[in-house]
Structures are given as C-alpha cells and as structure tokens.
Amino acid sequence: MAGITDPRPPLPEWILECYDRLCSQACQPDHGGDGVPLIDYDDATDILTADTELALEQRDVEYALTRLLERGYFYEVENELRVKSPEEQ
C-alpha cells in the first residue's frame, strides 16, 4: 500500500471501492494453509463486473486489479488474490 514516504499519488477512490468489495467477498481458505483471506481471480473479475453500483467495464476491472496488485493490496498465488494483512503492508 502507498505509505507516507511513497511518492506515488494515492489510488483513485473507485479502485479503493473495488478493494473493499473484494475484501468483503474474500474467504478464509478451507484447507489449512496460512489462513490469509483469498478470492479467486476470475471470481474477483466477475464480482466487480456484475456490481451495478460500480458499473465497470471489463478493462476497468482488469486495470483496478492490476493497480491493487502493484500497490500491494493483494498478492497473487496460483490464480488467487490474497489479502495482505496490515502488518505486511
């Protein structure tokens, strides 16, 4: 995530709204592991595309997910987006 010393501008509000929506849909893994909330990448795109309040096109969804990954809000493992815990950010 962008910190105080991060020279990059903050993410736009609509991208942060995408993050909030996905975090609310993320689940704890059933199979042990590290217990990090996760969501399948394809499910994430489906959720954001179907959200009528956000009203995003496919390319907007892909852009938002790319920006969230680049900024460290999520990390990707085997086509799953995992939510970073606050101590990791």
C-alpha angles and dihedrals in degrees: 000000000000109000133195091273093045108114092201118100116253119269116267116265093247091059091049088051088055089052092051092049092050094046090054089053097043116108137203112257115258095213108068107253122129097320093239114153110249144179129196112253093233091048089051092054091046092050094049094043092050095047104108093192092059092039094196129169120225094261090051090052091050091048092050093049091048092051092047091051093046092050094048100247087126136013124207126233121172094338093313125116111221122199114236115233117236092253090057094052 
